[in-house]
Amino acid sequence: MKEGTVVSDAMDKTVVVQVDRLTHHPLYRRTLRRSARFKAHDEGNECKVGDLVRITECRPLSAQKRWRVTGILRRAE
């Protein structure tokens, strides 16, 4: 399970979720912010841009969709 922010909801029943994580540089020990984007299935088209959502890995639903939205943690203002 991962938590991230919806950055696009233009597709039908699909949202793009950006998941941020903090990691350390191996040599300089500086904290780096890394992000990854996942396409997730949103059955009811409930998610909007800016929502904080939880996604779970599932079977392949299309060529690029391997995640499913399991809950909306916080709505966008």
Summary of the structure (lengths in Angstrom):
residues: 77
radius of gyration: 13.7
end to end distance: 24.2
largest distance: 45.6
contacts: 197
relative contact order: 0.30
helix: 0%
strand: 56%
